Amino acid sequence: MSAEDDFGLWERELQGTAAEPGEDGSGGRGMVMVAAAVAAGCTALITLGRAPLGAAGLVLCSLILVLWRLGL
């Protein structure tokens, strides 16, 4: 490899351009964990007799996840 091949890499390092969020793959896994925790909490609310609150939480969580997935 010659010095010309590395120029673009060096230039990006000097400019300090950060990677896009979620490029490393960890952002998606974290979102799934949060969604699973919220869904479990809402299911627990339904089981404990707070069905309207649990159902509203599940609907709201689903709406947020769909909008996030669409990029809005």
KAGINOR-V578634 format. One record per helix or strand. SS is the DSSP state (H for helix, E for strand). FROM is the first residue (numbers start at 0). LEN is the number of residues. If there is no record, write none. Layout:
SS/FROM/LEN  SS/FROM/LEN
//
This chain:
H/2/13  H/25/22  H/50/20
//
